Structure formats: C-alpha cells, structure tokens
Amino acid sequence: MTIDQQSPSQFIIRTFPVGPLQCNCSIIGDRFSSKALVVDPGGDADHILALLKELDLTVVAIIHTHAHLDHILASGVIKEATGAPIHLHEDDKFLWDMVEQQCAMFGVPTISLPEPDGFIKDDQALNCCGGVAIHTPGHTPGSMSFWFEEYKTLIAGDTLFQGSIGRTDLPGGNFDQIVTSIKDRIYCLDDEALVVTGHGPNTVIGSEKRGNSFVRA
C-alpha cells in the first residue's frame, strides 16, 4: 500500500510499508520550505532516502509513534545519512534500549541504535507543516500520534487501526489506557480527518467513531 496525498498548496505525505513487519513509514513534507519529517522508519532505509532525494526534501527530525522494533529499525541509518535528530516519547526509552532483545524475540537480524537526541512531549510542535504531537499511551506507555490540523491528517501509529486498535498484551501495553487515548485524544479531532495507521490501510476518524468494534464514540 502506498498513500500519496498531495495538496495543491504545500503539504506532502508519502506513506509506504517498510521492513520485515511492514510498518507504515511516512514522509511528511512542506513543499515551500523543503522541510520534512520521517515518521517510523522501520526498515528499507535506501527506499526512504531515495524518496527524500526525489522529493528534494531536507529531514529536520526522525520521529516515532512508539519504539517497537518494526518502527525503529532504520532510524540509525537515516540519521547517519541525513544528520537529522531522533525523537520519541521518553516513556518508550526502555523499548528503544531493548532493540537487540526485540530483534532476537522476532527473529530479526540484530541491530544497534544511537541514543535519541531528544524526547517528544504531549502537545509539542513538530516544526513542519504545523504538526503537533499527541501522547496516546496504551499500545506502549510512550505511544504518540502526530496531528496536522490544517491538512486533516493524523499519523496514529499502532494506536488506532481500521476497525481495530493496537495490541495491549506486549510489555507496557494497557487496554484501559488505549481506549482513553482514542476516546479523549483522537475522537475529538475532525471527523473527516485521514488516519494513517501503523500497519495496513488508512481510515477516517468519523468512520471509526461509528464503526470501530473496540472503541466507539
């Protein structure tokens, strides 16, 4: 699946599956400033870098919805190639530090990652396309969603899926938290907003409020 949503003004979003578990990586770009965010580079670094070059974008940050291995595997390579800083929520630092154990658990070749350059906080501006970080714990303690209000686009990671929600049976997961995050932080956003999920097809907030079998408004 590849999502290619481009407004006639300045917003660029390219979303495509990467890595061994087909995490949806997104490149968010501003056509005027040429600034870009890379969200969840979970593998296939060469493809990500080639697309950035094709779009003529400069990465200002590598950001993560959470720190499960399938969302972080290529982060070090992207940082080395672009010089961009790595950011995630501090509550997921323990998962970042466990990347080698995560690789062993899922039978993925072991990698090492650099230390994060900083931690994203709730309601923090993202310095690209007017984006704002929203803390949406539940799938992991530090799960984040990234909201681009002007363009009615939410990067939800593994918090909300089409007709479903993220797993809460992995270390740090909490079912009550993810339900609260979805109801109080996501379902209050624009009903027409596109939701880019961490895996699989995108959805729309209003559709999930009406029909999600796990969390309805």
C-alpha positions in Angstrom: 0.0 0.0 0.0 1.3 3.5 -0.8 -0.6 6.6 0.1 0.3 9.7 -1.9 -1.7 12.6 -0.7 -0.5 16.0 -2.1 -2.5 19.2 -1.7 -2.1 21.8 -4.4 -0.5 24.1 -1.8 2.4 22.8 0.2 1.6 19.6 2.1 3.3 16.3 1.0 2.6 13.0 2.6 4.0 9.7 1.3 3.2 6.5 3.3 4.5 3.1 2.4 5.2 -0.2 4.2 8.8 -1.0 5.2 10.8 -3.6 7.0 10.2 -7.2 8.0 6.8 -6.5 9.6 5.6 -4.0 7.0 5.3 -0.9 9.3 3.8 2.1 7.5 6.6 4.7 7.3 5.6 8.3 6.4 7.5 11.2 4.9 5.7 14.4 5.8 7.0 17.4 3.8 6.5 21.1 3.2 6.7 21.9 -0.5 7.7 25.6 0.2 10.3 25.2 2.9 11.5 21.8 1.8 11.5 20.6 5.4 10.5 17.0 6.1 9.8 14.6 8.9 10.4 10.9 8.7 8.0 9.0 10.8 8.6 5.4 11.9 11.5 4.3 9.6 11.1 0.6 10.3 13.4 -0.6 7.5 14.2 -0.2 3.8 16.4 2.8 4.5 17.5 3.0 0.9 14.0 3.4 -0.3 13.3 6.2 2.3 16.4 8.1 1.3 15.8 7.8 -2.4 12.2 9.2 -2.0 13.6 12.1 0.1 16.0 12.9 -2.7 13.3 12.5 -5.3 11.1 15.0 -3.4 14.0 17.3 -2.7 13.3 17.4 1.0 15.6 18.0 3.9 14.8 16.0 7.0 14.5 18.1 10.2 13.6 15.2 12.5 13.1 11.5 12.6 10.1 10.9 14.9 8.5 7.7 16.2 4.9 6.8 17.2 6.5 4.3 19.5 9.6 2.2 20.0 8.6 -1.3 18.9 11.4 -2.7 16.6 9.3 -2.6 13.4 9.0 1.2 13.7 12.7 2.0 14.5 14.9 -0.5 12.7 16.2 2.0 10.1 16.4 5.1 12.4 20.1 4.9 12.9 20.8 4.6 9.1 18.5 7.5 8.3 20.2 9.7 11.0 23.6 8.8 9.7 22.6 9.7 6.1 20.7 12.9 6.9 22.1 14.2 10.2 18.6 14.7 11.4 17.9 14.2 15.2 16.0 11.2 16.5 13.0 11.8 18.8 10.5 9.7 20.7 8.5 9.9 23.9 10.6 9.3 27.0 8.2 6.6 28.3 9.3 4.3 25.4 13.0 4.7 26.0 13.1 1.3 27.7 11.9 -0.3 24.5 14.4 1.7 22.4 17.2 0.3 24.8 15.8 -3.2 24.3 16.0 -3.2 20.5 18.5 -6.1 20.4 16.3 -8.2 22.6 13.3 -7.3 20.5 15.2 -8.4 17.4 16.0 -11.7 19.0 12.4 -12.2 20.0 11.1 -11.7 16.5 14.0 -13.4 14.7 15.2 -10.2 13.0 18.9 -9.6 12.4 20.2 -7.7 15.4 21.0 -4.0 15.1 22.2 -1.3 17.4 20.7 2.2 17.5 22.2 5.6 18.6 20.8 7.3 21.6 17.8 9.5 21.0 18.6 13.2 20.6 15.6 14.3 22.5 12.1 13.3 23.8 8.8 14.4 22.3 6.3 15.8 24.8 2.5 16.0 24.6 1.2 18.9 22.6 4.7 19.7 21.3 5.0 21.4 17.9 6.8 19.4 15.3 8.4 22.3 13.3 7.0 21.0 10.0 3.5 21.5 8.4 2.1 22.8 11.6 2.2 19.3 13.1 1.6 18.7 16.8 2.5 15.6 18.9 -0.3 14.0 20.9 0.5 11.5 23.7 -1.7 8.5 23.2 -0.5 5.7 25.5 -1.9 2.2 25.6 -0.2 0.2 22.9 3.0 1.3 24.7 3.5 3.8 27.5 5.1 6.4 25.2 2.8 5.9 22.1 2.4 9.2 20.2 0.1 10.4 17.4 1.0 13.2 15.1 -1.8 15.7 14.1 -1.6 18.0 11.1 -4.8 20.1 11.7 -4.6 22.2 8.6 -4.4 19.1 6.4 -6.8 17.0 8.5 -4.2 14.2 8.7 -3.4 12.1 11.8 -0.4 9.7 12.0 -1.8 7.2 14.6 0.9 4.6 14.7 -0.4 1.4 16.3 -3.0 3.1 18.5 -5.9 3.1 16.0 -6.4 0.8 13.0 -9.2 0.5 10.5 -11.9 -1.2 12.6 -9.4 -2.2 15.3 -6.9 -0.9 17.9 -3.3 -1.7 18.8 -2.3 -4.7 20.9 -2.1 -4.2 24.6 -0.6 -7.6 25.6 3.0 -6.6 25.0 5.3 -5.1 27.6 3.9 -1.7 28.7 0.6 -2.2 27.0 -2.6 -1.2 28.8 -6.1 -1.7 27.4 -7.9 0.9 29.5 -5.2 3.5 28.5 -5.6 2.9 24.8 -9.3 3.2 25.0 -9.0 6.5 26.9 -6.4 7.8 24.4 -8.6 7.0 21.4 -11.8 8.5 23.0 -10.2 11.6 24.6 -7.4 12.5 22.2 -8.3 11.1 18.8 -12.1 11.0 18.5 -12.2 14.7 19.5 -10.4 15.6 16.2 -12.1 16.4 12.9 -14.4 13.6 11.8 -13.2 14.0 8.2 -9.6 13.6 9.1 -7.5 10.9 7.4 -5.9 8.4 9.8 -2.6 6.9 8.7 -2.2 3.7 10.7 0.9 1.9 11.8 0.1 -1.1 9.6 -2.5 -1.7 6.8 -5.0 0.6 5.2 -5.7 4.2 6.3 -9.1 5.1 7.7 -11.2 8.2 8.7 -11.9 9.3 12.3 -15.6 9.6 11.8 -15.8 6.1 10.4 -14.0 4.7 13.4 -16.2 6.6 15.8 -19.2 5.0 14.3 -18.0 1.5 13.5 -14.8 0.5 15.3 -15.7 -2.7 17.2 -13.3 -1.9 20.1 -13.9 1.8 20.7 -17.0 3.7 19.6 -17.6 7.3 20.4 
